[in-house]
Amino acid sequence: MPPTQPDSHLRYAIIGGAASIVPTHIAALQRLGGHIVGLSDLNLEAVQQRAAQIGCPAFEHHGEMLEQARPDVAVICTPHPSHVPIAIDCLAAGAHVLTEKPLAVEVAEADRLIAAAERSGRVLAVNFQHRTRPAVEYVKRIITNGELGDLVRVLVLEPWLRTAAYYRSATWRGKWDSEGGGVLMNQSPHTLDLLCHLVGLPSRVWGWIRTRYQDMQCEDTAQAMLEYPNGAPGYFTASTAEAGGQRRIEIIGERAAVQMVGDMLTIQRFSPPLREFIDTNPEFFSSPETSVEVLELPAGEDCGNHYAIYRDLEAAIAEGRPPYCTGREGLLSLELANAITLSSFNGQPVTLPVNRSAYSALLNDLKARAR
């Protein structure tokens, strides 16, 4: 984690200021000492109430706020189909951008936003705060150091049970036209990001999405088989219609295996490494000697949360370096989500990167059929 920063001298404006996630952003900025110069939301009455509580101006339209408040950083908390056009407006106004996940609904739009950010010379960051959890940073470090060796297999299980009341709470939830997807667009981006952050993008994806229990247009259940460039398999499953399981990530390498359940890590180290053991051991049914470490690395008040993202963003802007998650890194989880959906509807494996025009055509067709 970067060192604690002094009180911020940057001016922040939040777009989508009436959203339920915004109090978390406000609390992080207040702790950092960030100066909030405006909140905007199409729900003007709600955003006026929130702005009055923190003593800043309220605006109905983000363009008006950008012009009058002139923030250094624009924070985007609107529903994700609007992320790209709003972010491009903010970059054009000279603001750095921190956007909530996912970066966009489809990869072609994300490409357009990333190109705009690179032309502007401003920072485009995606709020994937789970990257800053100590357990995740520990696993990333041992993978980078080569302690796991070549990838053998990866497994991700992600149950995110939601009730019908959750989907009724906002008219845009679970619809192709207003959300662009279900569990893959709303609940799973953090997990897909961790998967890509730790082991990279697969080279091919076989996807399967279904709407099993929820009364919604989009998927409540998604699963995929993954093939990585070295031939290693991967498995992913996520659902808002499942209870009883535990969220977990398992990464098996030639030298070691990691299982992450919440912030509990179990690390098994093999002696000798798997390939050497397989090639040289004379026994039929033996296994390499294994040492086991169990670590619990809970996130503290300075990591694994929005404050960690803002603290890093301030440092990145000051030092001229990339933030924790750039636009290009934020694209990876979207690439994988789009690939799973495209494969499911096409009935064929999808090679990454995703064919932009093919996915755009599919999404437009799904929106048209749902109207």
Secondary structure by P-SEA (a helix, b strand, c coil): cccccccccbbbbbccccccaaaaaaaaaaaacccccbbbbcaaaaaaaaaaaabbbbbccaaaaaaaccccbbbbcccccaaaaaaaaaaaabbbbbbcccccccaaaaaaaaaaaaaacbbbbccccccccaaaaaaaaaaaacccccccbbbbbbbbccccccccccccccccccccccccccccaaaaaaaaaccccccccbbbbbbccccccccccccbbbbcccbbbbbbbbcccccccccbbbbbcccbbbbbcccbbbbbbbcccaaaaaacccccccccbbbbbbbbbccccccccaaaaaaaaaaaaaacccccccccccaaaaaaaaaaaaaaaaccccccccaaaaaaaaaaaaaaaac
